[in-house]
Amino acid sequence: MYLIKKTVAFLCVYVLTTNCFAQNTVYLPQKISVAALKADFLLLRDTLQKIHPGIYRYKSSTIISHIFDSCYNSIQDNMTVPQFFMLINFAIAAMEDGHSNSRMAKQVMKDYINNTKLFPAMVMFIHNRAFIYCCNQNISLAGAELTSINNQPIQQIVQRSFAYIPSDADIQSRKNWELNENFPFFYPLLHEAVDKFNITYKNENGALKKATLQPDVFQNINCPAPFKRPEKYLQLTYKPGNIAVLGIKTFLDDFLQQTGENFNRFLDSAFTDIRNKNVTKLLIDIRGNQGGNDGNGALLYAYLTQQPFMYYASQETVSGKFAPDDNHPNLKWQQPKQNSFAGKVYILADGHSFSASAEFSAIARSNKRALFLGEEAGGGYYGNTSGNELFITLPNSQLSCRIPLVKYTSAVKKNANKGNSILPEYPIYQTIFDFINHTDSQLDRALVIVGQNQKQ
């Protein structure tokens, strides 16, 4: 990865609270010896402590060392690769860095999902609540709110899972989105193997119901994906009430090249058109924008301000800080664009608004240039660790671990929320039926708020 790019990490989960991992009676992969596992763990620990510049951003070296020691000492028996994978991911998650992650070798992951009996429904997590998106065993469950599995309240399952998912600053909205993708695969590693799932759920009318489901392999429970890549990542539309909606679904130039889009040209054309139409309110939709090129975030903000501004306070590796020179232009003072927008700005974000899009959001929040709607943004308010990265393969388990090498600190004032995240003034959440029916009630409600709002 080039220094100017920030992209989403593949995030996974682990169990620290117990050394007893669930065993599947059908799938019994080969185990790795204690000595080999400890050697792999020490290699990763040593590498992280030597080259990860943001390892102690949210927790002290004393706390991180204690967690690493606990993980290492928990290796008392031989483990399978999936079990060790979970251990490694807990250690990584403890740093609260959403760009760091681990993944299993492709063949190991393929064997796991093809042979392990999973919870047989696709579950989506919305604001720490669980909803069934689809269930091939019982299609009537689609849209139901899942309240318990085998007498364990779903809130306990969610909170336990969240503790094992890496995210900047332990941000909960980010964990919701990551759990959407990983829940079927990791549930067997977080709980004992069972021959059936007794669930309780609420139907659309709020009535409490019960059902029994049978564990099954992934190919039998897989459903059509609720998400797909947009045909265009950059869009400008107009809504009643003199509102412009600017959809910015990525900052990554590589994605834009695939769809024939150019970030610079699009913004210049869009903001010229917004000015010509005398728009007074602008809603910027960055939901699902998981980051991209650093300069694109700074460029977007340059169209929202009439004053010079700093975007990054610093960028550094373990060797030292970068100088604000031609190689690092984003460390210099940034200038507003001549056709910048002077009206009211609103930003619609979610837990997938990560990395470079969270940096942009932090600058807008710090400078009081926008009001936020939707969910807590998925990236940290004060910055992240990303940019150039190193991939290390642990020799005995063949786990691949991603380590970002540049610590970014955003040029922001102290957060008025006294936290490390970007919270919305107007919380709005999508519903499970938005995903099932391909509607967007979250945007509809946001437009109502923007149309009625007189603040800012």
Residue pairs with C-beta under 8 A, 6 or more apart in sequence:
1 7
1 386
1 387
1 388
1 389
2 387
2 388
3 294
3 387
3 388
3 406
4 293
4 294
4 295
4 387
5 252
5 254
5 291
5 292
5 293
5 294
5 387
6 99
6 251
6 291
6 292
6 293
6 294
6 355
6 356
6 359
6 384
6 386
6 387
7 252
7 290
7 291
7 292
7 355
7 386
8 290
8 291
8 352
8 354
8 355
9 98
9 99
9 100
9 101
9 166
9 402
10 101
10 103
10 402
11 89
11 98
11 101
11 165
11 166
11 167
11 178
11 182
12 85
12 86
12 89
12 101
12 102
12 103
12 164
12 165
12 166
12 182
12 186
13 86
13 89
13 90
13 93
13 161
13 164
13 165
13 182
13 186
13 189
13 190
14 85
14 86
14 87
14 88
14 89
14 90
14 91
14 93
14 164
15 21
15 86
15 90
15 164
15 189
15 190
16 67
16 70
16 71
16 74
16 87
16 90
16 163
16 164
17 160
17 163
19 74
19 76
19 77
21 79
21 83
21 86
21 189
22 188
22 189
22 190
22 191
22 192
22 193
23 193
24 115
24 116
24 117
24 188
24 193
25 193
26 115
26 116
26 117
27 111
27 112
27 115
27 116
27 117
28 80
29 80
29 81
29 82
29 108
29 111
29 112
30 80
31 78
31 79
31 80
32 78
32 79
32 80
32 81
32 84
32 396
32 397
33 78
34 75
34 76
34 77
34 78
36 396
36 397
37 75
37 78
37 79
37 84
37 396
37 397
38 72
38 75
39 395
39 396
40 84
40 88
40 394
40 395
40 396
40 397
40 399
41 71
41 72
41 75
41 87
41 88
41 91
42 72
43 392
43 394
43 395
44 88
44 91
44 392
44 394
44 401
45 68
45 72
45 91
47 390
47 392
47 401
47 403
48 55
48 92
48 95
48 100
48 403
49 55
50 318
51 317
51 318
51 390
51 403
51 405
52 95
52 97
52 100
52 318
52 385
52 403
52 404
52 405
53 316
53 317
53 318
53 385
53 405
53 406
53 407
54 95
54 97
54 384
54 385
54 404
54 407
55 64
55 95
55 97
56 64
57 95
57 96
57 97
57 382
57 383
57 385
57 407
58 95
58 96
58 169
58 170
58 420
59 67
59 94
59 95
59 96
64 94
64 95
67 91
67 94
68 91
68 94
71 87
71 90
71 91
74 87
75 87
79 87
81 104
81 105
81 108
81 397
81 398
81 399
82 104
82 108
82 112
82 189
83 189
84 397
84 399
85 102
85 103
85 104
85 397
85 399
86 164
86 186
86 189
88 102
88 394
88 397
88 399
88 401
89 101
89 102
89 164
89 166
90 164
92 100
92 101
92 102
92 166
92 401
93 163
93 164
93 165
93 166
93 167
95 166
96 166
96 167
96 168
96 169
96 170
97 166
97 168
97 384
97 385
97 404
98 166
98 167
98 168
98 171
98 174
98 354
98 355
98 378
98 379
98 380
98 384
99 355
99 384
99 385
99 386
99 389
99 402
99 404
100 166
100 385
100 401
100 402
100 403
100 404
101 166
101 401
101 402
102 399
102 400
102 401
102 402
103 109
103 399
103 400
103 402
104 112
104 398
104 399
105 398
105 399
105 400
108 398
112 185
113 185
113 217
113 218
114 217
114 218
114 219
115 217
116 185
116 188
116 217
116 218
117 188
117 193
117 215
117 216
117 217
118 184
118 185
118 187
118 188
118 215
118 216
118 217
118 218
118 221
119 149
119 183
119 184
119 187
119 188
119 197
119 213
119 215
119 221
120 135
120 136
120 137
120 197
120 213
120 214
120 215
120 216
120 220
120 221
121 132
121 133
121 134
121 135
121 137
121 141
121 184
121 213
121 221
122 132
122 133
122 134
122 135
122 184
122 221
122 222
122 223
123 130
123 131
123 132
123 133
123 146
123 180
123 183
123 184
124 130
124 131
124 132
124 133
124 180
124 226
124 432
124 435
125 131
125 158
125 176
125 177
125 179
125 180
125 183
126 176
126 429
126 430
126 431
126 432
127 173
127 176
127 375
127 429
128 155
128 158
128 159
128 172
128 176
129 145
129 154
129 158
130 145
130 146
130 154
130 157
130 158
131 143
131 144
131 145
131 146
131 432
132 141
132 142
132 143
132 144
132 145
132 146
132 201
132 432
133 142
133 223
133 226
133 432
133 435
133 436
134 142
134 223
134 224
134 436
135 141
135 142
135 213
135 221
136 220
136 221
136 223
137 213
137 214
137 216
137 221
138 211
138 213
141 201
141 211
142 436
143 203
143 204
143 432
143 433
143 436
144 201
144 202
144 203
144 204
144 209
145 201
145 202
145 432
146 154
146 199
146 200
146 201
147 153
147 154
147 199
147 200
147 201
147 202
147 208
148 154
148 199
148 200
149 157
149 197
149 198
149 199
150 191
150 194
150 197
150 198
150 199
151 198
152 191
157 190
158 179
160 190
161 175
161 179
161 183
161 186
161 190
162 172
162 175
162 179
164 186
164 190
165 174
165 175
165 178
165 179
165 182
167 174
167 175
167 178
167 378
168 174
168 354
168 358
168 378
168 379
168 380
168 384
168 420
168 421
169 380
169 381
169 419
169 420
169 421
171 351
171 376
171 377
171 378
171 379
171 380
171 420
171 421
172 351
172 376
173 350
173 351
173 375
173 376
173 377
173 378
174 351
174 352
174 354
174 378
174 379
175 351
176 351
177 350
177 351
177 352
177 378
184 218
184 221
185 218
193 215
194 215
195 214
195 215
196 212
196 213
196 214
196 215
197 212
197 213
197 214
197 215
198 210
198 211
198 212
199 210
199 211
199 212
199 213
200 208
200 209
200 210
201 208
201 209
201 210
201 211
202 208
202 209
203 209
226 435
226 436
227 288
230 247
230 249
231 259
232 259
232 261
233 247
233 248
233 249
233 250
233 255
233 256
233 259
233 261
234 247
234 248
234 249
234 256
234 261
234 263
234 266
234 270
235 245
235 246
235 247
236 244
236 245
236 246
236 247
236 270
236 273
236 274
237 244
237 245
237 247
238 244
238 245
238 277
238 279
239 245
239 283
239 447
239 451
240 451
241 281
241 447
241 450
241 451
242 278
242 279
242 280
242 281
243 279
243 281
243 282
243 283
243 447
243 450
243 451
244 274
244 277
244 279
244 281
244 282
244 283
245 282
245 283
245 285
245 443
245 447
246 270
246 282
246 283
246 284
246 285
247 285
248 284
248 285
248 286
248 289
248 300
248 357
249 285
249 286
249 287
249 288
249 289
250 256
250 289
250 290
250 291
250 292
251 263
251 289
251 291
251 292
251 293
251 296
251 297
251 300
251 356
251 357
251 360
252 291
252 292
252 293
253 263
253 292
253 293
253 296
254 292
255 292
256 262
256 263
263 293
263 296
263 299
264 299
267 299
267 300
267 303
268 337
268 339
271 303
271 337
271 339
271 340
271 341
272 339
274 282
274 341
275 339
275 341
279 341
279 343
280 343
280 344
281 343
281 344
281 346
281 450
281 451
282 304
282 341
282 343
282 344
282 345
282 346
283 346
283 347
283 348
283 373
283 446
283 447
283 450
284 300
284 345
284 346
284 347
284 348
284 370
285 348
285 443
286 347
286 348
286 349
286 353
286 357
286 360
286 361
287 348
287 349
287 350
287 352
287 353
287 374
287 442
288 350
288 352
288 353
289 352
289 353
289 354
289 356
289 357
290 352
290 353
290 354
290 355
290 357
290 378
291 354
291 355
291 356
291 357
291 358
291 379
291 386
292 355
292 356
292 357
293 356
294 312
294 330
294 356
294 359
295 329
295 330
296 356
297 311
297 356
297 357
297 359
297 360
297 363
298 311
298 330
298 334
298 360
300 360
301 309
301 311
301 334
301 360
301 363
301 364
301 369
302 309
302 334
302 335
302 336
302 337
302 340
303 336
303 337
303 339
303 340
303 341
304 340
304 341
304 345
304 364
304 369
304 370
305 336
305 340
305 367
305 369
306 336
306 340
306 342
307 336
308 333
308 334
308 335
308 336
309 333
309 334
309 336
309 363
309 367
309 411
310 333
310 334
310 411
311 330
311 334
311 359
311 363
311 410
311 411
312 330
312 331
312 383
312 408
312 409
312 410
312 411
313 409
313 410
313 411
313 412
314 321
314 322
314 331
314 407
314 408
314 409
315 321
315 322
315 328
315 330
315 331
315 387
315 406
315 407
315 408
315 409
316 322
316 406
316 407
316 409
317 405
317 406
317 407
322 328
322 331
323 331
324 331
324 332
325 331
344 371
344 450
344 453
344 456
345 364
345 369
345 370
345 371
345 456
346 370
346 371
346 372
346 373
346 446
346 449
346 450
346 453
347 361
347 364
347 370
347 371
347 372
347 373
348 372
348 373
348 374
348 442
348 443
348 446
349 357
349 361
349 372
349 373
349 374
349 375
349 376
349 377
349 378
349 422
349 424
350 374
350 375
350 377
350 378
350 430
351 375
351 376
351 377
351 378
352 378
353 361
353 375
353 377
353 378
353 379
354 377
354 378
354 379
355 379
355 384
355 386
357 377
357 379
358 377
358 378
358 379
358 380
358 381
358 384
358 422
359 379
359 383
359 384
359 408
359 410
361 372
361 377
361 379
361 422
362 379
362 380
362 381
362 382
362 383
362 410
362 412
362 422
363 369
363 410
363 411
363 412
364 370
365 372
365 381
365 412
365 415
365 422
366 410
366 411
366 412
366 413
370 456
371 425
371 426
371 453
371 455
371 456
372 422
372 423
372 424
372 425
372 426
373 424
373 425
373 426
373 427
373 428
373 446
373 449
373 450
374 424
374 426
374 427
374 428
374 429
374 442
374 446
375 424
375 427
375 428
375 429
376 421
376 422
376 423
376 424
377 421
377 422
379 422
380 420
380 421
381 410
381 412
381 415
381 419
381 420
381 421
381 422
382 409
382 410
382 412
382 415
382 420
383 407
383 408
383 409
383 410
384 404
384 408
385 404
385 405
385 406
385 407
385 408
386 404
386 406
386 408
387 404
387 405
387 406
387 408
388 404
388 405
388 406
389 402
389 403
389 404
389 405
390 402
390 403
390 405
391 400
391 401
391 402
391 403
392 400
392 401
392 403
393 399
393 400
393 401
394 400
394 401
417 423
426 446
426 449
428 442
428 445
428 446
428 449
429 442
430 440
430 441
430 442
431 441
433 439
433 441
434 440
434 441
434 442
